[in-house]
Amino acid sequence: MVDFQLPLPGLARDFNELTKQEKDFIAYFSAIDMDSISPVVDCYAGIGPKGYNVSLILARIIKIKERILSDRQLAEVLKKNDLYRFVTNDIQPAHNTFNTLRKRLGPEGFVEIHKRFVLKAHSLGLLEPEIPDLPKHRKKGIILVADSTFLITCGSTKGEKDNQGRWRFKDESVAFGKGHHAHKYPVGHKAHSVRTVNGVPMATIITAASVYDQNAILPLLDELKGRYPDLLFAYIILDRGYDAEEIHQDIYEHFDIIPIIIRKKMVYPKGFTKDGFPFCPWGTPMKPKGIEYDRKRTKYACFKACQESEQMLPLCDYLKEQYRFGYICHTYFTNGYRKFGPALPHSAIYQKLKPLRTGIERTFGLMKENRYRMEETNFYKGIDNVTIHTVEHDIVLTQDIIFDYLTTGKKSPVLKLNY
């Protein structure tokens, strides 16, 4: 029998007569920690009749999970569907009650609710799952992945040209973006999202579609740090669209996060191999010996490789017994974060985390395209309403992962963690 956290009247059938899918639906909502919702919603007096507060958020979760198109339709199905009433404490609000909820909570209120869901996931160990084969001496903390998703929004193609021939839209928060293979009119917003490597959404910000990903990553990390000042973040995996020197430097220097960015073509200066390994003074490629983060440099050693070469070399003092690793040199981050650190393409942590990016994107491909289902289910205008819409989806995705873990022990919908 499901252990309910709240008395839930409204079910018109015997519980034992429900289908497995209906019982799973009830189990999902009974697993929601109401302490993640009630302290936030209770601060905003007057949201519907007495008892509506938490139940309205549960109704919003139903809207996302059941792909209900509008607030009006949500209000209608709450009256007709006894299962929905059962998990929402038998509420039957008018559709404009949800509009009042959005106005009074605002994006900040929904973000606070999502933050509490994320901290619940953290208490269950879902933000830092143990990933096999990672270097033991890596930096400790949460591993992140960031990317953006194009959003078509309601009425986004209704615009007029100004005197300079530029399009102006009734909703000033939308703009033309980069063309998309699936969309005839690339007009709308972008959702820039950062999530943990195992799929838990941490933060999302909304911009006009014309904003480049590189221009949004730092505000996104500002938002992340502001929401979770007590959490430790170690690495962030980004695709090659973020591969710029200032991005490498700012992420590491301002946020103390090591960027694992898929590199575009790099050309190293004289004295380095094409893969970025320095040569010793006698022309032998050296090997990395470790990264000294406190000194912001990468250490290389020759490991006396010339002893294994048949080529005649001049006598090298570093072949002597007192030099255990042979000749040693350093490259410094400040000479080029993109080329010299703190995470280089030939480093062990880069080699281990880079494939995760590919796997995550492959598994999340359909979810990323339909994550916020803006084309089908979003009828909201204005950046605040669109932001609330995306945060609601983040809440549901976080709860999906929590519920999956509580029922199956699985810690990730995107990674195969066999333990």
N, C-alpha and C positions, 0 to 999 in steps of 0.2 A: 504493500500500500504506500502511496506517495505521502511523504511527510510535508504537509503544507505549512508555510510560515504565517499565512493569514487565513482567517475564515473566508471561504470563497463561495458565497451563495450564487444561485443563478442556473445551475445545471439541471436540465429538465429530464435527464435520464439517469439510470443506475450506473454507477462508475464501472461496475464489472461488465456492463454491456457495451462499453466503448471499444473501438478498434485499437490495435496496437499503436497506430499513428496518432490517434487522439490521446491515448495515455502518454505517449512520448511528448506530445505537445504540452500537456499539463505538467509533466515532469520537468520540462524545460523551464517553465515559468516558476515552478515551485523552487527551482534551484537558484533563482535570482536573489542575490543578497539585497534585501530592502534597505539596509543601511547605506547602500551605495546611492540610493535615490532620495529617501525621506529627509535627511538633513538638508539637502539642497532645496527640494521643492517646498518643504515646510516653512522656509524663510520667506516665501512669497505668498502672503495672505491673499485670499480672495480668488484663488484659481478654481472656479467651479464650486458647486455645493460641497458641504462638508463630506469628507471621505474621498473626494475626487483626486486629490493631489498625486499620490503615488500611482493610483490606478490609471491616470491619464498618461503617465510615462509608459506603463505597461501596454496601454492601447497603442502608443506610438511604436513600440517594439513589434506588436502584432502587425501594424501597417507595413513595416519593413519586411518582416519574415513572410507575410502572405502576399506581398506585392500589391497592396491595395492602392488604387490610383490617386485618391484625393481624401481630404478631410471629410468631405460630405459623404463619400462612400464608406469611409471608416465609421462615421456616426451611424449610418444605416445598418451596416453588418453587425455592429455591436448590439443593436436592438433585435436582430433576427437570429444571430448565431449564439446558442446557449453555451457553447464551449468558450467563445470569446468572453462572454459575460462571466463565466465561471472563473477565469484566470484574472479578471479585472475587477473583482468584487462587485459584480452585477451593476456596473455603471452604464448609463444610457445618455451621454452628453449630446448636446447640439453640436453641429460641425463648427460653429464659431467659437466654441469653448477651446478648441485646439489652437485657433488663431490667438486667442487671449493668452493661452499658455506660452506660445512662442514669443509674444510681445513682452510678457512679464519676466520670463526666464532669460530671454535673449540668448545670443550665442554663448555668453559667459556661463550661464546656468547649465546649458547642455554640456559644455566643455567640462564643468566641474563634476557632473554626473559621470561622464566618460572617464575622467581622471580617477574617480573612485572605483570604477570597474577595472581599470588598469592596475591600480594598487591591490585590488583583490586578486587579480591574476598573479601579481608579484608575490603576494603572500603564499600562493600555491606553488611557487617556483617556476612559473611559466614564462617569465621574461628572460631567464638565463638557463635554458636547458643545456645539459652537458652534451656537447657535440664531439663525437669520436674523432680521433686523429689530429686534433688541433695541437699545436706546440704547447708543451706543459708550462713554458716560461713566458707565455703570451701575457699581454696586459689584461688584467681582470676587469670584468664589467660586461654590460649588455652590448650585444652586437646588433647593429641597426642596418636597415636597408631603406633607401629613399628613392622615390620616383614621382612622376606626375601622371594624371589622367585627364584627358580632355572631356569636358562636360557641355553638352548641348542644353540650353536652358529655354524655358518657356518664352515665346515672343522674341527670341534673340535675333531673328532675321528682320524684324521690323525696325528699320532705321532710315535716316535721311542723310544726304551728303551736305556738308557745310560749304562755305564759300571757297575753301581750299581744296574741295573735292574729296575730303576725308569723310568716312562714314561715322555718323553719330547715332547711337541707339537710345531708345527711351530709357532703358536700364543702363545707366552709365558704367556699371561694373562689368559689362560684357564688351568684347572686342573681337576682331578677326584674329585667328591664330593660325598656326601652321596647318596646311592642308592635311586631311586625313582620308585614308583609302575608303573608309566606310561612311563618311559624311559628305553630302553634297555641299553643305554650307558650313564651313569651319568657323562658326561664330558661337561664342559662349564664354565659359569659364575654364580654368584649370584647377584641379584639386591636387595640391602638392602634399604628399603624405610620407611620413616616416613610420616604419613599423619595425618590430624586432625581427631577427633573422628567421624565427619560427612562425611569424605571421601575425603577432598581436599588434594592432594599430596603436601608435603612441600619440600622434598629433597630426592634424591636417589643417592647412590654410588654403584659402580660396583667393585666386587672383583672376584678372582678365586673361582671356586665352592668349593674348599677345605677349604675355610676360614669359621670358626665357627661363628655363629650369635653373640655369646658373645664377640668375638674379633672385631666385626664390629660396635657394637652399640655406642661405645664412639666416633670413627671417624665420624659416621653418625650424632651424636648430635653436634660434632664440626662443621660439615658442616652446620647443621641447624642454629646454633647460628651465624656462620659467614655470612650467607645469610640474616638473619633477626635480626640484633642486637637490633632493637627497639621494637620487639614484646615480649610480656610476655608469657612464657610457664609455666603452672601450674603442670600438671600431664602427665605421659606417661604410657600407658597400654601395658604390655608385657606378652607373654606366659611363661610357666614354663621353657622353654629352656634357659631363661635369669636369672633364679633364682640362683644367686651366690652372696655371701656376698660382694665381691668387686664391682659388678655391682650395687647393692643397694646403697653402700656408694658413689661410684664415680658419679653416676647420681645426687644424692642429693647434694653432697659437691661441685662438679665442675661445675654443670650446674644449680643448684638451682631449679631442677625439682623433684617433688615427684614421685617415681616409684611405680606404681601399678602392681606388678609382681605376676602372678599366682604361688602360692607356691607349692613346692614339700613337702614331709613329713617333719615335724619339730618335734624335741624332745626338750622340755624345761627343764631347770635344776630344781633341788629341790627348792621348794618354789613357784612353778607355777603350774597352772592347765595344762592339756594337750593342751588346746586351747590358752595358753599364758597369762592367768589372774593371777596376783600375789595373794598369800594368805596373810591375815593379820596375826599379831603375834599369834592369837588364832585359825588360820586354816580356817577362812572364806574366800571364794573366793571374790575378789574385782571387781569393775566395773570401766570402763574407765570414766574419767571425762573431758577429753580434751587433746589436744596435744599442747604443748608449743614449737613452732618451734624456737623461739628466744633462748630458753635455751636447745634446742635439747633433749627434754624429753617428755614422756607421763605420764599424771597424773591419778592416780587411787584413788578411795575412797571406803570405805566399806558401806557407806550409812546406817550404823547401822543395817545391815542385820541380825546380831545375835539376835536382838530383836524378829524377826519373827521365830526363831528356837526354837524348844522344847528342844533342848539339853542344859544341864546345862553348863554354861560357867563361868569362873572366872570373877570377877568384872572388867569391862573395863572402864578406865577413859574417853574414847572417847564416851561413851554413854551419857555423861553429856550434858546439854543444850547448853553450849557455843561452842561445837563442832558440827556445823550444819550438816556436811557430815560424821561425824565419823572419823575414822582413815584414813589418807592420806599418800600415798607413790608415788614414781616416778620410772620409768625405763628410762634409758638413751640410746639414739641412739648409742653412741660410744661403748656400751657394746655388740653391735650386731645389725647392721641396718636391717638385715633380720628378726630377731626375735623381736626386740624392737622398731622399727620405721623407718621412719616417717609415713608409712601407713601399718597398721597391718591387717591381715585377718578379725579380729573382729571389725575393725573401720567402722564407717558409710560410709565414702567416698569410702573405698575399697568395701564394700558390694553393693554400688550403681554403681560403675564403672566396677566391674568384669563382670556382665551380659552383659554389652555393648560389651565387647570383644567377647563373644560368638556370639552375634547377628551380629556383624560386620563380623566376619569370615564366618558365615553361608551365609550371603548375598553376601559377596565378594568372595565366594568360586570359582565360575566359572571365575569371573573377575581376581582373583589372578592367577589362572592357565593359563589363556590366556591373561593376562594383556598386556604383551609386544609382544605376538604372535611371539616369536622368531623363533619357529620351522617353521612357515609358511611364515613369511614376512621379516625375517632378513637375509640379505646376506652380512653383514658387518663383517670385520675382524679387530682385534685390539681393545684394551680396550677403546680408545677414540671414535671410531665409534660406539661401542656398548653403551657407555655412552650417546652419542648424540641420539641414537635410543630410549633409555629409557626416556630421558628427553623430547623428542618429544611427547611420550605417556603421560607423566605427564602434558605437556602443553594442550593436547587435553582433558584429563580428567578434568583438572581445568576449561577449557572453557565449557565443557559439564555441569558442575555443575552451572557455572555462567549463562549459557543460560537457563537451567532448572529453575533457580530462577527467571530470568527476565520474563519468559513466563508463569510460573505456580505459582511462589511464594514458591516453594518447596526448602528447604535449604539443603537437604541431600538425596543421593540415597541409603543410608544404614540405616538410622534411621527414625523412624516414629515420626516426630515432629508435633503434631497437634495444630498448632497455626498460 
